């Protein structure tokens, strides 16, 4: 036999290397297990939140002054497949936005909902909601305004990108 083959067979792997390798494997396996567990716990929490919002939506729909209207898309290609509706009660000062196929956003982007009030003397829209996390094909999001809205005539969902001077209108809802 070749002497180099004999010397390889006779070499032993150091004990510290074996311990280090086993520790690295245990750490990797446990990290994957923790990540998987956290991810599995997140889905029920989102489902529970959406269930609460669905109940709130039903409560708002029972109000006498309810506004229940569909979203109108702008010409922005980002929302070409988006559908949904907006529900608002002036008495409750609460609303629900419902979206189907609302796109997820990049890190530097945010959705904003603006509400226009006929009674507002400043004639400026009020910010009702800001969000950038979208979950699932059908997505519900609650909103309210401060100060109160007396006579809403337009709801506008816009896309705000950091570094941009203006917001992009995406969806409109009018009673």
N, C-alpha and C positions, 0 to 999 in steps of 0.2 A: 504494500500500500504506500501511497504517497505520504510523506512526512507531514505535509501541511494539513491533510485530512485528519491525521491522527491528533495533531495539536488542537484542532477545532473541537473534536469529540472530547478531549480531555479538559477543555475550558469549562468552568462552571459560571453560571450567571450569578452575580453578587446578590446576596439576600436583600440589601437595601433597594436594589433595582426592582426586584420582585414585589416588595412591599409598596414601593412607589407606584408601580404599574397597577396593582390591585386597588390602591387608594384612589388613583385617577379613574379607574373603571367604576368604582362605587360612587364617587362624586358625580360622574357623568350620568349614570343611571338614576341616581336620586334627583338630580337637577331636571332631567326629562320628566320624571314622575311628578315632581312638584309643579312644573309648568303645565303638564296635562291636567292635573287636578284643578289648578286655578282656572284654566280655560273652561273646564267642564262646569265649574261653579258659576262662571260669568253668564253662561247661557240661561240658566234658570232665573237669575236675577233680572236679566233683560226681559225675559218672558213675563215675569211677575210684574215688572214696571209697565209693560205694554198692556197687561190685563187690568191694572189699576187705571190706566189712561182710557181704556175701553169703557170701564164703568163710569168714569167721569164724563166721557163723551155722551153716554146714554142719559146721564143726569142733565147735562146742558141741553140736549135735544128735547127734554121735557119742559123747558122754560117757554113762557109765552112770547118772549121777545127774541127768540133764537134766530140767528142768521145762519143758514146752512147753504153754502154755495160751493161750486166746483172751482178748482184752480183753472185759470186761463194761462196757457203757455205763451211766452214771448217767442221771438224768432231765434233765440239763443239755441244752438244745436245741442248744448249740454242737457237740455230738458225736453228734448223731442219725444221721449218715451215716458215722461213723468205724468202721472194722473193723481187725482186725489181730491180732497175737499177741505174746506175750512168751516169750522163751527164756532160761533161766538154768542155769548149772552151778555148784554149790557148790564142786566140786573146782577148777575153773578160776577161780572168783570173778569170772566175766564173764557178761554177758547182752547180748541184742539185743532191742530193741523194734522191732516192725514195725507200721507204720500205713498205712492207706489212707484218703485224704480227711481227714487231720488238718488243721484250719484254720490258716492263717498268723495270726500274732498282731500286735497293735499294738505301738507303741514301748514302752509301759510295762507290757507283759505278758511272763510267762515261764512255760514248762512246767517242772515239777519232778517227778521220780520219787522216791517214798519207798518204802523196803523195811522190812517189819516182820519181826523175828526172834523165834522162840519162846524161844530161849536167852538173849536179852538180859535182863539183870537190871534194867536201868533201864526196860524196857518202853517204849522210845521208838523211833520209826521213824528210819531212817538215810537221809540224802540220797544218792541214787545217781547222779542226773543232773540237770542244769539246761540248758535250751536254749530258744531262741526263734526259731531259723531252721528253717523247714520247706521242703524242696525236692521238688517233684514230687508226683504223685498217690500213688505208693507210696514210703514214706520209711522208711529203716532208721536206727537210732541205737543205738550201743553204750553200755554202762554197766558200772561195777564199783563196789564199795563198800570203804570203809576205815573202821573195822576190818572184819574178815571177818564174813560172815553164815554162821551155822552151820545154821540151820533156818528158811528163809524161809516165811512163811505168807500174806503178802499183799504185793502190789505196787500202789501207788496213784499214778496220774498226776493232778496237780492243776494248776490255773491260778492263778498268783500275779499280782496286779495291784498296781502301786505305789500306795500311799495306801490300800490296803484292809487291814483288820485280819485277815481270814481268807482262806485259800486255798479255791478252788472245786474240789471233787472232780470229775474228768471221767471217768476210766476206772479199772477195778479188774481185777486178775488174781490168781487164787488157784489154787495147785496142787491 
